[in-house]
Amino acid sequence: MGDLRSLSVSQQTGLLFVALFGLLMLVSVATFVRGLREDGRQRLAEQAAFTRELRAVWVGAVLFWTAWVSGALGSTLLFGAVSFLALREFVTLTHTRRGDHRSLLLAFFVVLPLQYVIVATRRFDLFTVFIPVYVFLTIPVISALANDPQQFLERNAKIQWGIMVCVYGTSHAPALLLLNPPDYEGRGAFLVLYVVIVVAVAQITQKLAGRRLRRRPVARAISRSFSWRGWFIGAAAAGLAGALLFWATPFKPVPALLMGFVAGGSGTLGEFVMKALKRDAGVRSWGGKSSVTGAVGLLDRVAPLCFAAPVFFHAVRWYFGI
Amino acid sequence: MKLPEFAGLVLAALARLITGAQGRWHGSPPKAEQRIYFANHQSHFDWVLIWATLPRDLRSRTRPIAARDYWTATPLKRWITQEIFNAVYVSRHRQPGGDAPPAGEDEDPLEPLMQALRGGDSLVIFPEGTRGHAEEPAAFKAGLYHLAQAFPDVQLIPAWIDNVQRVMPKGEVLPVPILCSVTFGAPVALRPGEDRQAFLVRAREAVLALRSVR
């Protein structure tokens, strides 16, 4: 591990990507081979679900590779675009009324760009409070001005949630890229990758554990596969993966393990919460209505990260006192 | 590339960014045949959406209908409708696709449409005549029937525009990004001896049926 620390930044990053894509390739090939001999409807459905999960990880990996290659400005723009597309999908699938029009315009064309400008200029204190404080208070004002009291609180909550998940959560990925902890300049890509990997590990492990364990689900009406033990196994695996990656991070092994546990655990909890939101909107997967609206299920891909990235980001800031 | 053509491409890209502009062809492939597309009408954005979902080659020969008094009022409006969209202008006091003219009136309001069709162009019309804000489209005006009668060889393609009223409700200027789709159905032809009312009801039902196509 000491040898790895002595490599240059770009060599380390390159190695990380080689390992990541190699691992994904292995898993994909293994899944494909298994798919050849699977039969039975139940198995096939599980197989399909797993393949979808795997594809999400692939998309994420490619996205972060692109972000790393394109530098600070490029990655901010990239994640801004992801935010935009995710929010578009979120709004499409929730029921908004005519009175929400101005609030939605504000969310898309003012809040979203501003948040990313704040990230790009590294004003992290403002970045942290801009949406939870200022936007949170502005949106209801704009909504109230639209003169429609029907389901006022509910409609506002939906817009707030959309902004929180799709803009605030997602914007933490470029924020990690630009954070620059002491003695760790220019290596933000590692932090982002660290989060992505631990979240992916947590998700996959939880899924596999859920299949093996067959525990009684905690909230049957929301998810048939979520159980506390499955969640714990997933988060623990994420912690382990995090500890193994400590050489690429500014942390020592034990903090790296804790960080991995926290980030992975919140990622899978985020997935769980998004499932509840989906049930509320009446769709099984955010991409389920794709034949009608063209929604591609991007939200499914970013949701776990939207929970993990902010938690991890603030944990890092506290850890270093910056 | 000339400026109007470029502006058209930018506009189509914007429509795609904001709404996804997903075209779904169920029953009629996108082909360079002469056609009349007829659709439900809920927003000013409807035309742009249909236009953006069409393949690029078809766009230049597919024309909207624009009210002359409004869309030629300023040079910009005239430029947009004439240069980018190549719109067919009709006089406002008789709505496009509206009722047949009473006897004795000078110009048949459908005449500009007929002229465009004789020239081989395709048209997009909204036979409700005006933008509705109800869930279901209003009853269709007779114009569609007259066009079907006069041009039996032109295909009549029903289209259902989904979700667009949320993008730009009546009275708003800026669109909110929300995914929309346009579903095109199988051609509806005027049956021999079919009565006007029966045909209009059937055409409206063909549009409505596309709503539930998954």
Interface residues (C-beta under 8 A of the other chain):
Chain A: F84 L87 R88 E89 V91 T92 T96 R98 H101 L104 L105 F108 F109 S291 V292 T293 G294 A295
Chain B: G20 Q22 R24 D162 N163 R166 P169 E172 L174 V176 P177 I178 L179 C180 S181 R214
